[in-house]
């Protein structure tokens, strides 16, 4: 039996006790309902209704089949609702560019909330520097990402590049750190004196490079480069080893001073902001809008 309309006609007439009232409920004509009932009874080889002065009533066979018919229609409705919900459920893949350490960017909280809110979206993490995240975003190899820059400053995407939007999540500062025992060498902390000391620097795509270059450029200076690395933990290791100066995030600098005796240059700090970026043309895509909402909740607390 494949005619769902016949099954609906059977249940409606059983409930209404009348072909005319069932036809009104189903928005069909009376002949159409009568025809569906006849087809159903012929298919089953059973008599489902008996006529009387007030209309129609179920036969014994009709009573026996009614619960199964109602269950079948309920299952069909549940199937339709489930199918419709799949159109409303976000699905796909979200490629996120991550930077620094997971705890600082609250990555665990972000992934937890994404699983709760958009469980059918698979997240894919790509770790690197801020410059890597921005470049990959512009090449559409990432959908969203974390980014570090001076507070209030938009990413420099270059002429002809897609427009980028961002939300600023928090502000912090970078400090200049030096090896233990270098206190005398940091007696003067003006930028010309600091620039002359050995420096551990980073590639141009790193926020360390941008922040330091911007500050030194105002004095017409360049750092005395003795080593280049692309990760802050490597920079700190080299500072511990006595190689030279480096920039470190405020929390890391304070921890290194307390635990390792590293020196923090007094009166020197470079403000920075942690932001989240996406392409402006994609801001209203449901998955990206969902991520922005999750981030707003996480960082508002």
C-alpha positions in Angstrom: 0.0 0.0 0.0 1.6 3.2 -1.2 -1.3 5.8 -1.1 -0.8 8.0 1.9 -3.8 10.1 0.9 -6.0 7.0 1.2 -4.6 6.4 4.7 -5.3 10.0 5.7 -8.8 9.7 4.4 -9.4 6.5 6.4 -8.2 8.2 9.7 -10.1 11.4 9.0 -13.4 9.6 8.3 -12.9 7.4 11.4 -12.4 10.5 13.6 -15.2 12.6 12.0 -17.7 9.8 11.4 -18.6 11.6 8.1 -17.2 11.8 4.6 -18.3 15.5 4.3 -16.6 16.5 7.6 -13.5 14.5 6.7 -13.4 16.2 3.2 -13.5 19.6 4.9 -10.6 18.7 7.2 -8.5 17.3 4.4 -9.4 20.2 2.0 -10.7 17.6 -0.6 -14.0 17.1 -2.3 -16.4 14.4 -0.9 -16.1 12.3 -4.1 -12.3 12.4 -3.7 -12.5 11.1 -0.1 -15.0 8.4 -1.0 -12.8 7.3 -3.9 -9.7 7.0 -1.6 -11.7 5.0 0.9 -12.9 2.6 -1.8 -9.4 2.2 -3.2 -8.0 1.5 0.3 -10.7 -1.1 1.1 -10.2 -2.8 -2.3 -6.4 -2.9 -1.8 -6.8 -4.5 1.7 -9.8 -6.7 0.7 -11.5 -5.5 3.9 -14.6 -3.5 4.8 -13.5 -0.7 7.1 -16.8 1.3 7.6 -20.5 0.6 7.9 -23.2 3.1 7.1 -25.9 4.2 9.5 -28.3 7.1 9.8 -25.8 9.4 11.4 -23.0 8.7 8.9 -20.2 6.1 9.0 -18.8 4.0 11.8 -15.8 1.7 11.9 -16.2 -2.0 11.5 -14.4 -4.5 13.7 -11.6 -4.6 11.1 -11.6 -0.8 10.9 -11.2 -0.5 14.7 -8.3 -3.0 14.6 -6.5 -1.1 11.9 -7.0 2.5 13.1 -4.2 2.6 15.7 -1.7 1.3 13.1 -2.9 3.9 10.6 -2.5 6.7 13.1 1.0 5.4 14.0 1.9 5.3 10.4 0.8 8.9 9.8 2.5 10.1 13.0 5.8 8.4 11.8 5.4 10.1 8.5 5.0 13.5 10.2 8.0 12.9 12.4 10.0 11.9 9.3 9.0 15.2 7.6 9.9 17.3 10.6 13.3 15.6 10.9 13.9 16.1 7.2 13.0 19.8 7.4 15.2 20.3 10.5 18.2 19.1 8.4 17.7 22.1 6.1 17.8 24.3 9.2 20.9 22.7 10.8 24.2 24.1 9.9 26.6 21.6 8.2 30.0 21.7 6.7 33.5 22.5 7.7 35.0 25.5 9.6 38.7 26.2 9.1 40.1 28.2 12.0 43.5 29.9 12.1 45.0 29.8 15.6 47.9 31.6 17.1 50.0 31.6 20.3 48.8 29.2 23.0 45.3 27.6 23.2 44.6 28.9 26.7 45.3 32.5 25.9 42.9 32.5 22.9 40.3 30.4 24.9 40.4 27.8 22.2 39.0 25.1 24.4 35.9 27.2 25.3 35.4 28.1 21.7 35.5 24.5 20.4 33.2 23.3 23.3 30.6 25.9 22.4 30.8 25.2 18.7 30.1 21.5 19.3 27.1 22.4 21.4 25.6 25.0 19.0 26.6 23.7 15.6 27.3 20.0 16.1 27.1 19.1 12.4 30.0 21.5 11.5 33.5 20.0 11.6 36.2 22.3 12.8 39.7 22.2 11.3 42.5 24.1 13.1 45.6 25.6 11.4 48.3 27.0 13.7 50.7 29.7 12.8 51.6 33.4 13.2 49.2 36.3 12.8 50.6 36.9 9.3 50.0 33.3 8.3 46.4 33.5 9.4 45.8 36.7 7.5 47.4 35.5 4.3 45.6 32.2 4.4 42.3 34.0 5.0 42.8 36.3 2.0 43.6 33.2 -0.1 40.4 31.6 1.2 42.3 28.7 2.7 40.9 29.7 6.1 37.3 30.8 7.0 38.1 32.7 10.2 41.1 33.2 12.5 42.7 34.9 15.5 45.0 37.8 14.8 47.3 40.1 16.8 47.9 43.8 16.0 48.2 47.1 17.7 44.9 48.1 19.4 42.4 49.7 17.0 44.5 49.0 13.9 43.0 47.0 11.1 45.1 44.3 9.3 47.1 45.6 6.4 45.8 43.5 3.5 47.3 45.4 0.6 45.8 47.0 -2.4 43.1 45.0 -4.3 42.8 42.4 -1.5 39.4 41.4 -0.1 38.1 43.5 2.8 38.6 42.0 6.2 36.4 42.6 9.3 37.4 41.9 12.9 36.3 42.0 16.5 38.7 42.9 19.2 38.6 40.4 22.0 41.1 41.7 24.5 44.1 43.9 25.0 47.5 43.1 26.6 51.1 44.2 26.3 54.5 42.8 25.1 57.5 43.5 27.3 61.2 43.4 26.5 62.9 40.5 28.3 66.6 39.9 28.8 68.7 37.0 30.2 69.3 36.7 33.9 72.3 38.7 34.9 71.8 41.4 32.3 70.5 44.0 34.7 73.6 46.2 34.2 73.2 46.0 30.5 69.6 47.2 30.9 70.6 50.2 33.0 69.3 52.4 30.2 66.0 51.3 28.6 65.7 54.0 25.9 65.1 52.5 22.5 68.5 53.5 21.0 70.3 51.7 23.9 68.0 48.7 23.6 68.3 48.5 19.8 72.1 48.2 20.1 71.9 45.1 22.3 71.6 41.6 20.7 68.1 40.8 19.7 66.2 37.6 18.9 63.7 38.6 16.2 60.9 37.0 14.3 59.9 36.8 10.6 58.0 39.8 9.1 54.6 38.0 9.3 54.9 37.8 13.1 53.3 40.4 15.4 56.6 40.6 17.3 58.3 41.8 14.2 55.5 44.4 13.4 55.3 45.8 16.9 59.1 46.1 17.3 59.6 47.5 13.8 56.8 50.1 14.2 58.4 51.3 17.5 62.0 51.4 16.3 61.0 53.0 13.0 59.8 56.1 14.8 63.4 56.5 16.1 65.0 55.5 12.8 66.5 52.4 14.4 66.8 48.7 13.5 67.5 46.0 16.1 70.9 44.3 16.4 69.7 40.9 15.1 71.6 37.8 16.2 68.9 35.1 15.8 65.5 34.7 14.2 62.8 32.3 15.3 59.1 32.0 14.5 57.6 30.9 17.9 57.6 32.7 21.2 58.6 29.6 23.3 61.8 29.4 21.1 62.5 33.1 21.7 62.2 32.6 25.4 64.5 29.6 25.4 67.1 31.6 23.6 66.7 34.4 26.1 67.2 31.9 29.0 70.3 30.7 27.2 71.8 34.3 27.3 71.6 34.9 23.5 69.8 38.3 23.6 66.7 40.3 24.1 63.2 39.4 22.9 59.5 40.4 23.2 57.3 38.3 25.4 53.6 38.6 26.2 53.0 40.2 29.6 51.9 37.0 31.4 54.9 35.1 30.0 57.3 37.8 30.9 56.2 38.0 34.5 56.3 34.2 34.8 59.8 34.0 33.4 61.0 36.7 35.8 59.5 34.9 38.7 60.6 31.4 37.8 63.9 31.9 35.8 65.1 35.3 36.9 64.8 36.9 33.5 65.0 40.6 33.4 62.1 42.8 32.2 63.1 46.2 30.8 61.5 48.8 33.0 59.2 51.4 31.5 59.0 49.7 28.1 55.8 48.0 26.8 54.2 47.5 23.4 50.4 47.4 23.5 48.7 44.7 21.5 45.2 43.4 20.8 43.9 39.9 20.2 41.2 40.0 17.5 39.2 37.6 15.4 39.0 38.1 11.7 37.0 37.0 8.7 36.3 38.3 5.1 33.7 41.1 5.0 32.0 39.4 2.1 31.3 36.3 4.2 30.2 38.0 7.4 26.5 36.9 7.1 27.2 33.3 6.2 25.4 31.2 8.9 28.5 29.3 10.1 30.6 32.5 10.4 27.7 34.3 12.1 27.4 31.5 14.6 31.1 31.6 15.4 31.0 35.3 16.0 28.1 34.8 18.4 30.0 32.1 20.3 33.0 34.4 20.6 30.9 37.3 21.8 29.5 35.1 24.6 32.9 33.7 25.6 34.8 37.0 25.8 32.0 39.0 27.4 32.4 37.1 30.6 
